[in-house]
Amino acid sequence: MSPATRLKGLGVVLTRPKGAVVELERELATAGARVLHFPALEITPIGESPALDAALGLLARQDMAIFVSANAVDMGLAALRERSIEWPKRVPVAAVGEMTAQALRNSGFPEVISPTERFDSEALLERPELQAVSGGNIIVFRGEGGRERLREVLESRGARVTYAECYRRSRPDTDPAPLLAAWSRGEVHVVGVLSGETLENFVEMIGPEGRSKLASTVLVVTHEAIARHPDAKRFGRVLVSRPGATALAAAMTQVRDST
């Protein structure tokens, strides 16, 4: 099967904000897939925030900066530009996951500390650069709320951790009618989800009619933790892919081969 037809006829629902999946959409479309957009997570800048102002004002004193997501890269660097703060060359950057690391490289950081196998906070914390951090200052770029694992472990190792919370996550008001109609026509085969929160939102947003169709639909995720989410059990099959557009498109090929 040629690369241009290996996903021909496969209907793939992408649940990230449309502008965040350009590369994946290109990979899928090139392979012949039919891409449907149904954003189930909205990312917005934090706006006016004395706490963020204070955190970014301390950037030059940090010994490391950790970005928890590609959104944290985009929003965090935008917040610095808005405040006319230049990145201190002495401050190294670390990323939770390959997609975040790639976002940093694309933003002008050639050297990024990141996991090489598992792509989560636990894997990043195993990196040698994050072991002897006692007395050090570490700033974590993230959205409001979220897991506390990074902070808890780093502080247990003696580091001082500052949060730069630069965006908010919310459930968007996406109209499910076009997606439900496509499902009814047999045009939906796969749903791609990159976070547990996005999965929860998606399942809630599609309503009872959509939920009744999940048992005949494949869910593709990028982490075992999402695959273990209670809402993942609603799907007929769950595939865990490595992060990145190429890897996700390859996982979709497994679905196409089995249909």
C-alpha positions as CSV (number, residue, x, y, z in Angstrom):
1,M,0.0,0.0,0.0
2,S,1.4,3.4,-1.0
3,P,2.0,6.0,1.7
4,A,-0.7,8.2,0.1
5,T,-3.4,5.6,0.5
6,R,-2.5,3.6,3.7
7,L,-5.2,5.5,5.7
8,K,-7.7,5.9,2.8
9,G,-11.2,5.9,4.1
10,L,-10.2,6.1,7.8
11,G,-12.1,8.8,9.7
12,V,-10.0,10.3,12.5
13,V,-11.3,12.8,15.1
14,L,-8.7,15.2,16.5
15,T,-9.6,16.6,19.9
16,R,-6.9,19.2,20.4
17,P,-7.4,22.9,19.4
18,K,-7.2,23.1,15.6
19,G,-4.0,25.2,15.5
20,A,-2.2,22.7,17.7
21,V,-2.5,19.7,15.3
22,V,-1.3,21.1,12.0
23,E,1.6,18.6,11.7
24,L,-0.6,15.6,12.6
25,E,-3.4,16.7,10.3
26,R,-0.9,17.0,7.5
27,E,0.5,13.5,8.2
28,L,-3.0,12.0,8.2
29,A,-4.3,13.8,5.2
30,T,-1.2,12.9,3.2
31,A,-1.9,9.2,4.1
32,G,-5.5,9.5,2.8
33,A,-7.3,9.8,6.2
34,R,-10.5,11.9,6.6
35,V,-9.8,14.3,9.5
36,L,-12.6,15.7,11.6
37,H,-11.9,18.4,14.2
38,F,-13.7,18.4,17.5
39,P,-11.7,20.5,20.0
40,A,-12.4,19.1,23.5
41,L,-9.9,21.4,25.3
42,E,-9.5,25.1,25.1
43,I,-6.3,26.8,26.1
44,T,-6.3,30.5,26.9
45,P,-3.6,32.9,28.2
46,I,-3.8,33.6,31.9
47,G,-4.0,37.4,31.3
48,E,-3.3,39.8,34.1
49,S,-1.6,37.9,36.9
50,P,0.5,39.4,39.7
51,A,1.7,35.9,40.5
52,L,2.9,35.3,37.0
53,D,4.5,38.7,36.9
54,A,6.4,37.8,40.1
55,A,7.4,34.4,38.8
56,L,8.7,35.6,35.5
57,G,10.6,38.4,37.3
58,L,12.6,35.8,39.0
59,L,13.6,34.0,35.8
60,A,17.2,35.2,35.8
61,R,17.8,33.7,39.2
62,Q,16.6,30.2,38.2
63,D,18.9,27.2,37.8
64,M,16.5,25.4,35.5
65,A,13.2,25.9,33.8
66,I,10.8,23.0,33.2
67,F,8.0,23.1,30.7
68,V,5.2,20.6,31.2
69,S,3.6,20.8,27.8
70,A,3.8,22.4,24.3
71,N,1.1,24.8,25.5
72,A,3.4,25.8,28.4
73,V,6.1,26.6,25.8
74,D,3.8,28.7,23.6
75,M,2.1,30.6,26.4
76,G,5.1,30.9,28.6
77,L,7.3,32.4,26.0
78,A,4.5,34.6,24.8
79,A,4.1,35.9,28.4
80,L,7.8,36.7,28.5
81,R,7.7,38.6,25.2
82,E,4.7,40.6,26.5
83,R,6.8,41.6,29.5
84,S,9.9,42.3,27.4
85,I,11.8,39.7,29.4
86,E,14.6,38.0,27.4
87,W,15.6,34.4,28.2
88,P,18.7,34.2,30.4
89,K,21.3,32.2,28.5
90,R,22.5,30.6,31.8
91,V,19.1,28.9,32.4
92,P,18.8,25.5,30.9
93,V,15.4,24.1,29.8
94,A,13.7,20.8,30.4
95,A,10.6,19.2,28.9
96,V,8.0,16.7,30.0
97,G,7.7,14.7,26.8
98,E,9.0,14.8,23.2
99,M,6.3,17.1,21.8
100,T,7.2,19.7,24.5
101,A,10.9,19.2,23.8
102,Q,10.3,19.7,20.0
103,A,8.3,22.9,20.8
104,L,11.2,24.2,22.7
105,R,13.7,23.3,19.9
106,N,11.4,25.0,17.4
107,S,11.4,28.1,19.7
108,G,15.2,28.4,19.6
109,F,16.4,26.1,22.4
110,P,18.7,23.6,20.7
111,E,19.6,21.8,24.0
112,V,16.6,20.4,25.9
113,I,16.7,18.1,28.9
114,S,14.0,15.5,28.3
115,P,13.2,11.8,28.7
116,T,14.3,9.4,26.0
117,E,11.9,6.6,26.6
118,R,8.7,7.2,28.7
119,F,7.4,10.7,28.3
120,D,6.0,11.9,31.6
121,S,7.0,13.7,34.8
122,E,8.3,10.5,36.4
123,A,10.7,9.9,33.5
124,L,11.9,13.5,33.5
125,L,12.6,13.2,37.2
126,E,14.8,10.2,36.6
127,R,17.2,12.3,34.4
128,P,20.6,12.8,36.0
129,E,20.3,16.6,35.6
130,L,17.4,16.6,38.1
131,Q,19.0,14.5,40.8
132,A,21.5,16.8,42.6
133,V,19.2,19.9,42.8
134,S,19.5,20.7,46.5
135,G,19.6,24.5,47.0
136,G,18.7,25.1,43.4
137,N,15.9,27.3,42.0
138,I,13.6,25.7,39.5
139,I,10.7,27.4,37.7
140,V,7.9,25.3,36.2
141,F,5.9,26.6,33.3
142,R,2.4,25.1,33.4
143,G,-1.3,25.8,33.3
144,E,-3.5,26.6,36.3
145,G,-3.8,23.6,38.5
146,G,-2.5,20.2,37.4
147,R,-0.4,17.5,39.0
148,E,1.9,18.3,41.9
149,R,4.4,15.5,41.3
150,L,7.2,17.6,39.9
151,R,7.1,20.0,42.8
152,E,6.8,17.4,45.5
153,V,9.8,15.4,44.2
154,L,12.0,18.3,43.5
155,E,11.3,19.9,46.9
156,S,12.0,16.6,48.5
157,R,15.4,16.8,46.9
158,G,16.0,20.2,48.3
159,A,15.1,22.4,45.4
160,R,13.0,25.6,45.6
161,V,10.2,25.4,43.0
162,T,8.3,28.4,41.5
163,Y,5.3,28.0,39.3
164,A,4.8,30.2,36.3
165,E,1.1,29.4,35.6
166,C,0.6,31.0,32.2
167,Y,-2.6,29.5,30.7
168,R,-6.0,28.1,31.6
169,R,-7.6,24.9,30.4
170,S,-11.4,24.8,29.9
171,R,-14.1,22.8,28.2
172,P,-15.0,24.6,24.9
173,D,-18.5,25.0,23.6
174,T,-18.0,22.8,20.5
175,D,-21.2,21.8,18.6
176,P,-21.3,18.0,18.5
177,A,-24.0,17.8,15.7
178,P,-21.6,17.6,12.7
179,L,-19.5,14.9,14.5
180,L,-22.6,12.9,15.4
181,A,-23.9,13.1,11.8
182,A,-20.5,11.9,10.5
183,W,-20.6,9.0,13.0
184,S,-24.1,8.1,11.9
185,R,-22.8,7.9,8.3
186,G,-20.1,5.5,9.3
187,E,-17.3,8.1,8.8
188,V,-15.8,8.0,12.3
189,H,-13.4,5.2,13.2
190,V,-10.7,6.7,15.5
191,V,-10.6,9.4,18.2
192,G,-7.2,10.8,19.1
193,V,-6.7,12.1,22.6
194,L,-3.6,13.5,24.3
195,S,-4.7,14.0,27.9
196,G,-7.1,12.6,30.5
197,E,-8.8,16.0,30.8
198,T,-9.4,16.1,27.1
199,L,-10.9,12.6,27.2
200,E,-13.3,13.5,30.0
201,N,-14.4,16.6,28.1
202,F,-14.9,14.7,24.9
203,V,-17.0,12.0,26.4
204,E,-19.2,14.6,28.2
205,M,-19.5,16.8,25.1
206,I,-20.7,14.2,22.7
207,G,-23.7,13.4,24.9
208,P,-25.6,10.1,25.1
209,E,-25.9,9.6,21.4
210,G,-22.1,9.9,20.9
211,R,-21.3,7.8,23.9
212,S,-23.5,5.0,22.4
213,K,-21.0,4.9,19.5
214,L,-17.8,4.6,21.4
215,A,-17.9,0.8,21.7
216,S,-17.4,0.6,17.9
217,T,-14.6,3.3,17.9
218,V,-10.9,3.1,18.5
219,L,-9.2,5.4,21.0
220,V,-5.6,6.4,20.3
221,V,-3.7,8.0,23.2
222,T,-0.1,8.9,24.0
223,H,0.3,7.6,27.5
224,E,-0.6,4.5,29.5
225,A,-2.2,6.7,32.1
226,I,-4.8,7.9,29.6
227,A,-5.4,4.4,28.5
228,R,-6.2,3.5,32.1
229,H,-8.7,6.3,32.5
230,P,-12.3,5.1,33.2
231,D,-13.6,6.8,30.1
232,A,-11.2,4.9,27.9
233,K,-13.0,1.7,28.8
234,R,-16.0,3.0,26.9
235,F,-14.2,2.5,23.6
236,G,-14.0,-0.8,21.7
237,R,-10.2,-0.7,21.5
238,V,-7.4,1.5,22.9
239,L,-4.0,2.0,21.3
240,V,-1.1,3.6,23.0
241,S,1.2,5.5,20.7
242,R,4.5,7.3,21.1
243,P,4.1,11.1,21.0
244,G,4.6,13.0,17.8
245,A,2.7,13.3,14.5
246,T,4.6,10.5,12.7
247,A,4.1,8.0,15.5
248,L,0.4,8.8,15.9
249,A,-0.1,8.4,12.2
250,A,1.6,5.0,12.4
251,A,-0.8,4.0,15.2
252,M,-3.7,5.0,13.0
253,T,-2.3,2.6,10.3
254,Q,-2.8,-0.3,12.8
255,V,-6.4,0.7,13.0
256,R,-6.7,0.8,9.2
257,D,-5.1,-2.6,8.8
258,S,-7.7,-4.1,11.2
259,T,-10.8,-2.7,9.5
